[in-house]
Amino acid sequence: MGAATSRIVKPSVLPGFGPALGYTVFYLSAVVLLPLAAMFVKAAGLGWSSFWETIASPRVVAAYQLTFGASAIAAILNVTFGFVLAWTLVRYSFPGKKLVDAAIDLPFALPTAVSGIALTAVYARNGWVGQFLEPAGFHVAYAPPGIVLALTFIGLPFVVRTLQPALEDLDFEVEEAAASLGATRRQTLVRVIVPAVLPALLTGFALSFARAIGEYGSVVFISGNIPMKTEIVPLLIVTKLENYDYAGATALGASALVISFAILFLINVTQWLAARRHRRT
Amino acid sequence: MAATVQSRPRKVSIRVDRPAARERRAVRRLLIGVSLAFLATFLFLPLAAIFAEALRGGTKAWIVGLADPAAWSAVKLTLLVASIAVPLNLVFGLAASWAIGKFDFIGRNLLLTLIDLPFAVSPVISGLVYVLLYGAHGWFGPWLQSENIQIIFAVPGIVLATIFVTFPFVAREVIPLMQEQGTEEEEAAITLGASGWQTFRRVTLPNVKWALLYGVILCNARAIGEFGAVSVVSGHIRGRTNTMPLHIEILYNEYNFAAAFAVSSVLALLALVTLAAKAAVERYSLRAPESAPADPILIASNLSEEPAL
């Protein structure tokens, strides 16, 4: 046992560990790790004051506020409607259900640029829906609601696909027990069902949010890209690059990446806690 | 090496009528109505709008939009990029899953987390990192310039950015399955005198074929449709460094909506084919649940695994 644990790899009769791992590490380093490291080294080389100058400029702060705000609203919309959708797909049967289930992945399969111009076409002033909203004074395209719309579109599958297996795993008997003990259906929902799928709901929220703060393609067409008003962080990075402001782009990119990693870390912690609680009960 | 990943047989529908665990009929109808209305406004209307806008000027205008030489060069470049990026990530996916799925070694969970990294990176940043590495002001920029090699604002940069964003797809489908299937069959083959390569080809590969196909489908869809990362490194040189999504952006910004939506409609059709292929693979693999691919989102969220902390 002591000999086995002191080794890096457990002995096996299967060949090819060395080359397979070697190639994996080499390819991972060349494609992912080295480029990411390059950005952080560059960002570190900027020095704290110039880094902070970029991050704290009013235009960047406005972009961060918009990106986080719109992403949070989109994630909340997705959790709400995603729960209803996952529930109907798991519990009910209705005509066209298989098609609806397959269609949930559309935002995954559709190129983001195509999603962007399609949403703009529907919600712009002369679009199918926009023509009714604009006269009522509700601007979707080229305004913050358009950004929320696009971010909701691309985040939906994350919530539904995370919730579906959790809802499938629910035990009918627990709900029946609640009912037989006099709980109304609403009480059962709030006190039994939602707590049971809470980890999945939180994960869905976090995945949808994390995807939204990095999203670019589907947003740029519908947002109008007005500085201080409808400019998201990824767009600002592109703008800085186009103006040859490599330092600014690097600082902004590094800060955005740190935030994404922090969210990913939180997802992992949430799940680890949920798994631990699950094991205990 | 206990299998930490459980395959989840999807319960397609629950037929048992259990009134105590059911909502009233009116509530059920309301919820179904809300679901369909939400999907209609967010998914189906935009999808329909692509085809409506593409065919607004009739099929002739649609064909004109596609027959443009710049559109053709965009199609060719997109196919070229996908045909390089997908096989490279496929080979990587197989190597990574052989190492991680069949062997137990220190740092395995760390490696898994690192493979997932590109999922957490904004597409724009995926492009940016290559600009900082290979661009004129990047680490290797001066050297590349002196050697007269251009990566950024050229095809190699587009290929690299695409490889980055599609990096985890195949690996993350195949790794959990290889882990779950264990090593017994391979050990038996080796003991019976098969070579390592024979074992891999005749035993391992057939066992993971559906997950592999599933990963390739997803990888390919993303490779063809990637916009943000490619946009940063391409330089938008018409006829030379424009992929289909970038070509759509240029047409759209020139107010050439007919052509923009004509090209979009081709990509939308491709997306529908992708969804159909994905559903078909899910159905086929259900017949052999042992080799069923896992839902990519569940994988992305590490939901079915021990967290790698």
Interface residues (C-beta under 8 A of the other chain):
Chain A: I8 V9 K10 S12 V13 L14 P15 G16 F17 P19 A20 L21 Y23 T24 V25 Y27 L28 V31 V32 L33 L34 P35 L36 A38 M39 K42 F81 V84 L85 W87 T88 L89 V90 R91 Y92 S93 F94 K97 V100 A102 A103 D105 L106 P107 F108 A109 L110 P111 T112 A113 V114 S115 I117 A118 L119 A121 V122 G127 W128 V129 L149 T152 F153 L156 P157 F158 R161 T162 P165 E168 F172 E175 E176 A179 S180 R185 A200 T203 L207 A210 I213 G214 E215 Y216 G217 F221 P234 L235 I237 V238 L241 Y246 A249 T250 G253 A256 L257 S260 F261 I263 L264 I267 N268 V269 Q271 W272 A275
Chain B: M1 R8 R10 K11 S13 I14 V16 R18 A20 A21 R22 E23 R24 V27 R28 L31 I32 V34 S35 L36 F38 L39 T41 F42 L43 F44 L45 P46 L47 A49 I50 E53 F92 A95 A96 W98 A99 I100 K102 F103 D104 F105 I106 G107 L111 L114 I115 L117 P118 A120 V121 S122 P123 V124 I125 L128 V129 Y130 V131 L132 L133 G135 H137 G138 W139 L160 I163 F164 F167 T183 E186 E187 I190 T191 G196 T199 F200 L218 A221 I224 G225 E226 F227 G228 S231 V232 M244 P245 L246 I248 E249 Y252 A260 F261 S264 L267 A268 A271 L272 T274 L275 A276 K278 A279 D295 P296 I297 L298 A300 S301 N302 L303 E306 P307 A308 L309
